[in-house]
Amino acid sequence: MTGRSSLAQLPSNAESPQWQLNRDMLAATLDTLLAIPNLAELRTALATLQQRLHDSGDPIHRPDGSVVLFTPVVLIADLEQIAAARTLERARYYLTRLRRSLDKPRFAPASDIDLRRWKEYDDILTDSLWLIERRDTSGVHRADYWGNFVPQIPRQFIRRYTRPGEWVLDPFAGSGTTLIEARRLGRHAVGLELQATMVEHTRALLAAEQPAQETVAAIEQGDSLTTDFAALLARYGAQSVQLVLLHPPYHDIIRFSDDPRDLSNAPTMAEFLTRLTSVTERVAAVLDRGRYLALVIGDMYRQGEWHPLGFYAMEAVRACGFSLKSIIVKNVSGTLGKRGNNELWRYRALAGGFYVFKHEYIFVLRRQ
C-alpha cells in the first residue's frame, strides 16, 4: 500500500476551478484576524480579505512554493459564515476551524479525504438515498452492456474507501466500469470475467482510456467460483486488496451467457446464494481486515411475489466475516428492458397489485 500525499486530499471534480493561494500568507492573515478584539473590526477585515481573494493580482494568489488549494465558493462561504456570527466568540470558533484547515491534513479512515477540508468534498455522497438520473458516458464508458452499473457507483466507493496507489478487486468485471474508474483515480484494479468475449472488449476499452498516472488496470478471463485470487493478484505484484466491488447478476433476471458456471444460470435462488457466498469467501481472503466491500444488487418479482434477493444476498455476504456499515437505496431509471415501456409496466402494476422496480441496493460492508 502507498502513503497519502499532501495533494491527495483534493476533491476530484469540484465544480469551480480552485484557487492556488499562498499558504503562509493566508495563515498569517487568519492569525491576524484571530487577534482582532471586536466583532465590527473583524467584519471589516474579513471584507478586505474577500476583496484580496477576488483580485487575481493580489500576492495572496502567488504561492511561491507555499501553496494551498481552495474551491472559491467554499472559502468565501466560510468567510461569510464568520462575518455573520453574532458573537466574537462564535466568529473566532469558525475562524480557528478555517485556520486549522491549513495545517497538516487529518485523513478519514481508509481514504485520502482530509477531514479538515471536508467542505471541499461536495462530490462525495454521504446520504443513503442516491438519485443518479444519468450515467456517466465520458471517455470509454458505454451503456451498451446489459447489467453494467453506472460509473458513479464505483467512483464513489473508490474515492471514499481507498487511497491513490491502493488495490481494487472486481470479481464480476463485465465491461470494466470499475477498472476504468480505478484507473482514472490513480488506483490499481484487477477484474475477473467469465465471458472471454467481454474480456477482450474490456481490454480494448482500458487500452483506449489514457491514465493520469501509471497504474495496473487488468482484466482476466476466469470463474470467480474457482479462481485463486491470491495467485491472481500475485501476478500483478499485489498481496491483497483494499476494496472489493461485487456487482453480481441479480440471479436470472438477465442471463449473461449459456455457461452453467454463470451465476445468472443458477437453477434456484438458493443455489445462486450458495455461489455468491463461495465467491465472497474467496475475495474476503485477499481483502485487508478493516477494509470495505460494496455489494450492488436488486430484488426479484416472480409468480406474483416479491423476493428480497438484495437482503438475502446481504446476509450471505455478511456471514462471510463482514459487518454491515450502510444500506444505500439507488434509483433505477431507463433500463434497457423497460425503456419505452413505461405505460405497459404501469398497467401491469395496476393489474397485478405490485409496484414497478425503481430502486436497487448498495450494501457497504467492512471485513472484520
VEXTOR-51680 format. One line per 10 residues: for each residue x, y, z of C-alpha. Coordinates in steps of 0.1 Angstrom, whole numbers. Layout:
N
X/Y/Z ~ ...
***
This chain:
368
0/0/0 ~ 11/36/-5 ~ 11/65/18 ~ -11/96/13 ~ 5/127/-2 ~ -3/163/7 ~ -20/167/-27 ~ -41/136/-24 ~ -66/155/-2 ~ -81/174/-31
-116/167/-44 ~ -116/152/-79 ~ -143/171/-96 ~ -150/204/-79 ~ -175/224/-99 ~ -154/256/-99 ~ -116/260/-106 ~ -96/260/-74 ~ -76/290/-62 ~ -39/284/-57
-32/305/-27 ~ 0/313/-7 ~ -5/292/23 ~ 19/311/46 ~ 3/345/36 ~ -32/332/42 ~ -22/316/75 ~ -7/349/87 ~ -37/368/76 ~ -60/345/96
-38/347/126 ~ -41/385/125 ~ -79/382/122 ~ -79/360/153 ~ -62/387/173 ~ -88/414/165 ~ -106/424/197 ~ -141/433/185 ~ -166/420/160 ~ -171/451/140
-134/454/133 ~ -132/417/124 ~ -160/421/99 ~ -142/449/82 ~ -110/429/80 ~ -129/399/66 ~ -144/421/38 ~ -109/433/30 ~ -97/396/28 ~ -125/388/4
-116/417/-19 ~ -80/404/-19 ~ -92/369/-28 ~ -112/382/-57 ~ -82/401/-70 ~ -62/377/-91 ~ -33/401/-90 ~ -30/401/-52 ~ 2/385/-38 ~ -20/360/-19
-26/343/-53 ~ 12/338/-58 ~ 21/306/-39 ~ 59/310/-42 ~ 64/274/-31 ~ 38/275/-3 ~ 6/265/-19 ~ -28/256/-6 ~ -58/250/-29 ~ -93/261/-22
-126/260/-41 ~ -136/296/-42 ~ -172/292/-33 ~ -162/271/-2 ~ -137/296/11 ~ -159/326/6 ~ -188/308/23 ~ -165/301/53 ~ -156/338/55 ~ -192/349/52
-201/325/80 ~ -175/340/102 ~ -187/375/94 ~ -223/365/101 ~ -215/352/136 ~ -234/371/163 ~ -207/370/189 ~ -169/374/187 ~ -165/340/205 ~ -185/322/177
-167/341/150 ~ -133/331/165 ~ -146/295/166 ~ -153/294/129 ~ -121/313/122 ~ -100/288/142 ~ -116/260/123 ~ -106/276/90 ~ -71/283/102 ~ -67/246/112
-76/236/77 ~ -43/250/65 ~ -24/227/89 ~ -13/190/84 ~ -42/170/69 ~ -64/148/91 ~ -74/119/69 ~ -106/100/71 ~ -101/62/77 ~ -91/42/46
-91/73/23 ~ -72/104/14 ~ -102/127/23 ~ -89/155/45 ~ -114/160/73 ~ -100/195/80 ~ -112/204/44 ~ -144/183/45 ~ -165/211/29 ~ -144/208/-3
-157/173/-10 ~ -192/180/-24 ~ -186/152/-49 ~ -187/126/-22 ~ -222/113/-13 ~ -230/107/23 ~ -268/102/23 ~ -284/68/20 ~ -306/77/-10 ~ -288/81/-43
-307/97/-72 ~ -284/94/-103 ~ -305/103/-133 ~ -279/100/-160 ~ -250/76/-162 ~ -215/90/-169 ~ -207/83/-205 ~ -174/102/-206 ~ -143/87/-221 ~ -146/50/-229
-177/43/-207 ~ -205/27/-226 ~ -241/18/-217 ~ -244/-10/-243 ~ -239/-39/-220 ~ -270/-52/-201 ~ -265/-52/-163 ~ -235/-29/-161 ~ -237/-3/-134 ~ -233/34/-136
-197/46/-133 ~ -207/69/-105 ~ -211/39/-81 ~ -175/26/-82 ~ -163/62/-83 ~ -179/69/-50 ~ -165/39/-33 ~ -130/42/-47 ~ -129/78/-36 ~ -144/71/-2
-126/38/8 ~ -92/38/-9 ~ -61/59/-13 ~ -41/65/-45 ~ -20/35/-53 ~ -41/10/-34 ~ -58/-20/-50 ~ -94/-26/-61 ~ -109/-61/-70 ~ -140/-67/-91
-148/-104/-95 ~ -177/-97/-119 ~ -159/-72/-141 ~ -183/-72/-171 ~ -175/-43/-193 ~ -149/-29/-169 ~ -167/0/-153 ~ -148/-5/-120 ~ -114/-9/-137 ~ -119/23/-158
-128/44/-128 ~ -100/30/-107 ~ -75/39/-135 ~ -89/74/-137 ~ -85/78/-99 ~ -49/65/-97 ~ -58/32/-80 ~ -47/-3/-92 ~ -75/-26/-102 ~ -79/-62/-112
-111/-77/-126 ~ -122/-112/-134 ~ -148/-120/-161 ~ -163/-154/-172 ~ -170/-144/-208 ~ -139/-144/-230 ~ -156/-120/-255 ~ -162/-95/-228 ~ -126/-98/-216 ~ -113/-88/-250
-139/-60/-252 ~ -129/-46/-218 ~ -92/-48/-226 ~ -98/-27/-257 ~ -116/-1/-236 ~ -89/0/-210 ~ -63/5/-237 ~ -82/34/-250 ~ -85/51/-216 ~ -54/71/-210
-45/71/-173 ~ -34/102/-155 ~ -7/81/-139 ~ 7/47/-143 ~ -15/21/-126 ~ -24/-15/-131 ~ -58/-19/-148 ~ -61/-56/-157 ~ -89/-80/-166 ~ -86/-117/-169
-109/-145/-180 ~ -119/-169/-153 ~ -145/-183/-130 ~ -148/-164/-97 ~ -161/-197/-81 ~ -128/-214/-86 ~ -102/-187/-91 ~ -73/-184/-66 ~ -74/-146/-61 ~ -42/-146/-41
-24/-161/-71 ~ -42/-137/-95 ~ -31/-107/-75 ~ 5/-120/-72 ~ 8/-119/-110 ~ 5/-81/-107 ~ 27/-77/-77 ~ 0/-74/-51 ~ -6/-94/-19 ~ -40/-81/-10
-67/-55/-20 ~ -82/-26/-1 ~ -116/-26/-17 ~ -139/-52/-33 ~ -168/-42/-55 ~ -194/-70/-60 ~ -219/-65/-88 ~ -232/-100/-95 ~ -261/-109/-117 ~ -295/-105/-100
-299/-142/-102 ~ -316/-149/-136 ~ -332/-116/-143 ~ -306/-112/-171 ~ -289/-143/-184 ~ -255/-132/-194 ~ -243/-164/-210 ~ -250/-200/-216 ~ -222/-211/-193 ~ -236/-232/-165
-210/-217/-142 ~ -225/-182/-147 ~ -244/-171/-115 ~ -272/-160/-137 ~ -277/-196/-147 ~ -280/-209/-111 ~ -311/-232/-112 ~ -326/-218/-80 ~ -323/-187/-58 ~ -308/-209/-30
-281/-221/-54 ~ -274/-185/-65 ~ -269/-175/-29 ~ -246/-205/-23 ~ -224/-195/-53 ~ -224/-159/-42 ~ -212/-170/-7 ~ -184/-190/-23 ~ -172/-160/-43 ~ -174/-138/-12
-153/-162/8 ~ -127/-162/-19 ~ -124/-124/-22 ~ -126/-119/15 ~ -94/-139/18 ~ -75/-112/-1 ~ -93/-82/13 ~ -74/-65/42 ~ -91/-66/75 ~ -110/-34/83
-114/-26/47 ~ -146/-24/27 ~ -167/-44/3 ~ -197/-29/-16 ~ -224/-52/-29 ~ -247/-38/-56 ~ -279/-59/-62 ~ -316/-57/-66 ~ -347/-77/-58 ~ -369/-100/-80
-406/-104/-87 ~ -418/-140/-95 ~ -452/-156/-98 ~ -469/-128/-80 ~ -445/-125/-51 ~ -417/-101/-43 ~ -384/-118/-35 ~ -360/-97/-14 ~ -329/-110/-32 ~ -309/-80/-21
-313/-87/16 ~ -308/-124/11 ~ -275/-116/-7 ~ -266/-91/20 ~ -270/-117/47 ~ -250/-142/27 ~ -221/-118/24 ~ -223/-106/60 ~ -220/-142/71 ~ -185/-144/55
-169/-123/82 ~ -183/-88/75 ~ -201/-62/95 ~ -228/-41/78 ~ -219/-4/77 ~ -246/11/55 ~ -276/3/32 ~ -279/27/2 ~ -310/28/-20 ~ -303/39/-55
-328/48/-82 ~ -331/27/-113 ~ -342/46/-144 ~ -341/39/-181 ~ -331/3/-180 ~ -328/-14/-214 ~ -355/-39/-205 ~ -381/-13/-197 ~ -370/16/-219 ~ -401/29/-238
-425/6/-219 ~ -435/28/-190 ~ -472/27/-198 ~ -471/-11/-202 ~ -454/-16/-168 ~ -478/9/-151 ~ -507/-11/-165 ~ -492/-44/-153 ~ -486/-29/-119 ~ -522/-18/-116
-535/-51/-128 ~ -512/-72/-107 ~ -513/-52/-75 ~ -475/-47/-73 ~ -451/-18/-77 ~ -426/-14/-105 ~ -389/-17/-95 ~ -374/17/-94 ~ -345/10/-70 ~ -317/-13/-62
-295/-17/-31 ~ -259/-10/-23 ~ -247/-27/8 ~ -215/-14/24 ~ -197/-40/45 ~ -165/-40/64 ~ -143/-70/68 ~ -139/-79/105
***
